[in-house]
Amino acid sequence: MTAAAPDIRAQGRDKALESVKGLTVQLIDRTRAADTPDSQIWAGVQALTDALRRFALAETETRADEKVESPPLASLRPGQAETTDLAAEPGPEVAVAEVPREWFNSKITEAQTGVNAARSAVERGASRSEIAKALETVQTALSVVNRPPAP
C-alpha cells in the first residue's frame, strides 16, 4: 500500500457522502414536481434507501477496520472515552474520515429515520408535501454528517 492510498480512500468516502446528498436533493425536486409519476417517486425512495444503507455500512466497516485511533485527551481518566456533544451546533466541514463516530452514527440514524418516514408516506399514499418533508429531514441530517462540532 502506498502513502497515497489512505488519501484516495478518504476521498472516496467523501464522494460517497456527496453522492447520497445529491440523490436526496434530486428526489426532493422530483417529489415536488407535479409531473413526476408516483412510481418514479417510489423508485427514488427505494434507491435512496439503498444508497444510504450502502454508505452507512461501508463507512461503519471502514471505521471498524481502522487500526489507529486518535490519542485520548490528557484530561480524560483512564478508560474514559472522548465524547461528542450531539446537541451542539455543527462546526466547519471536515473529511468523513475525521468525523467522530458518535456524531456520524447520530446523523446517519437521523437520515435513516427520515428515509423510513418517506417510504412509509409513499406506501400509504401520503401527499407529495409530506413525502418531501420527510426527505428534507434526510437532507438536513446528511448536510451535517461531516460537520461535527468544533472541539
Residue pairs with C-beta under 8 A, 6 or more apart in sequence:
9 62
10 95
10 96
10 97
13 58
13 59
13 62
13 95
13 96
13 97
14 95
14 96
14 146
16 55
16 58
16 59
16 96
17 55
17 96
17 142
17 145
17 146
19 51
19 55
20 48
20 51
20 52
20 55
20 142
21 139
21 142
21 143
23 44
23 47
23 48
23 51
24 48
24 135
24 138
24 139
24 142
25 139
26 44
27 41
27 44
27 45
27 47
27 48
27 135
28 132
28 135
28 136
28 139
30 36
30 40
30 41
30 44
31 41
31 44
31 128
31 131
31 132
31 135
32 128
32 132
38 122
41 122
41 128
41 131
42 122
45 115
45 118
45 119
45 122
45 131
46 119
48 115
48 118
48 135
48 138
49 115
49 119
52 108
52 111
52 112
52 115
52 138
53 112
56 108
56 112
59 96
59 104
59 108
63 101
63 104
70 82
72 80
72 81
72 82
73 82
76 82
82 100
83 102
84 100
84 102
84 103
84 148
84 149
85 149
86 102
86 103
86 106
88 149
89 149
90 144
90 147
90 148
90 149
91 147
91 148
91 149
91 150
92 147
92 150
93 146
93 147
94 146
94 147
94 148
95 146
96 104
96 145
96 146
98 148
99 145
99 146
99 148
100 148
103 145
103 148
103 149
104 145
107 141
107 142
107 144
107 145
108 141
108 145
110 137
110 140
110 141
111 137
111 138
111 141
111 142
111 145
113 137
114 134
114 135
114 136
114 137
114 138
114 140
114 141
115 134
115 135
115 138
117 134
117 137
118 131
118 134
118 135
118 138
121 130
121 131
121 134
122 131
